[in-house]
Amino acid sequence: MRLGLLAALIVAVMAPVTAMAAAKAPTVDADSRKAGMAAAPAIVQAAGVSCQVSDARLAGKSPPDKKTGSLGATVYEVACGSTGIGFLIQAPATGAPTIFSCLVANYPADMGTPPNPCILPDNQNLKGGIAALATKAKVPCAPDKVRGIGQTATNTVIEMSCPSGSGYIVLAAAPLDLTKDATSMNCLAYDAANSNVKCMLSQPAQRVAVADKIASQAQPNCTVKDRRFVGLLTDGTEGYEFACNDGKGYIVKVNSQGAVAETLDCAKLSGSSCTLTDTRAATAEQAGLYTKLAKNAGSNCTVSRYAIFPAQGDKEVVELVCSDGNGAIGMFPATGKGAVLDCGHALIAGYRCTLGKADLEGLTADLKKLDKKDCTVSSTGSPLKAPDGSIRLEVACADGLPGYMMTFADPTAPAKEATGCAFVGTCVLPTNKKKG
């Protein structure tokens, strides 16, 4: 980051102001303003900076330096109106100007740097511009503290803290332009990373404590034992993991407004999403719950493994693996009995078993009820929806003879009809095609 250049620029700017340090508010003499308004607008326009110049002043000059070969430079301060954020511009005798935001200069990362090198009235109170930048970067609060960290070739880097104690690093355009995109990242991400950018406006412990309020909103019954910031998730939310005293754990998604968007039970998440929770114990407990729900639905499945499908309204859909290795699909509403479908009938409902053994005995039993006792179902085609709303499912038989096209009115009910593929022209499974 170009901090050394900024420090030199601040020294050049502050030199003519030191005599006014005792005054309550620095003043701008008419001659410096006249010189600034004469030269700065053209420099701003030539540099392509987004700023409607409302005020400007000649802030200082640096003489030629024989050692470095520098021909000297002129420093201007520019204001961009009462709702904008102005600039310090160092214009060398030859070459392109260097432009720094007054937000970085007046709120320096180095707290020992002399404050307020930008002294024009519109640059003394930058609250309007800061609020606009926070909104653009989707910082979920009205910042109460701001720190200018520095500037790279492409980014202006700023720290903002919220009254709650949470904090954010904002990356904006360089030179700073409130009309361009800006992004923010929770300071907790920088606390956990080995980065040269650090948050200093509040302590890490304060920022972590903010997470406890999120936990109380998402899971009021969770007494937080441990917590961690997961990071920015693929859907744009921020993730927090909470481990509770009762052994359960949750991943909480928080949207850009700081509100809880979704709460995910660690017992229902696969892989290593949760690191603070004993997911083995939580998973075993959840498997026991699904066993109870399955038995309540009339199934004898003792659940050993499970995977969660996306919810359908208030109905939870779960793929189950029973202790005998057979798969099934459980459909459990928030209230009521629910249903457990074998892998054959699950196809009719739009779900395919992938974890356990695809048990097709239920389809074989349906055929026997329809007096098709010569077929043990060995495989199936894809379910097809008929014009009357019923579902048709092609099945093949283990003996290699032509199978059947089965028709279902409801996935929880037996097939209402089965027509031999020898009489149906739409069968496509290898053993079901008509031999030419």
Buried (B, 14 or more C-beta within 10 A) or exposed (E): BBBEBBBBBBBBBBBBBEEEEEEEEBEBEEEBBEBBBEBBBEBBEEBEBBBEBBBBBBBBEBEEEEEEEBEEBBBBBBBBBBEBBBBBBBBBEEEEBBBBBBBBBBBBBEEEBBEBBBBBBBBBEBEBBBBBBBEBBBBBBEBEBBBBBBBEEEBBBBBBBBEBBBBBBBBBBBBBBBEEEBBBBBBBBBBBEEEEBBBBBBEBEBBBBBBBEBBEEBBEEBEBBEBBBBBBBEEEBBBBBBBBEEBBBBBBBBBBEBEBBBBBBBBBBEEEBBEBBBBEEBBEEBBEEBBEBBBEBEBEBBBBBBEBBEEEEEBBBBBBBBEEEBBBBBBBBEEEEBBBBBBBBBBBBEBBBEBBEBBBEBBBBBBEEBEBEEBBBBBBBEBEEEEEEBBBBBBBBBEEBBBBBBBBBEBBEBBEEBBBBEEBEEBEBEBBEEEE
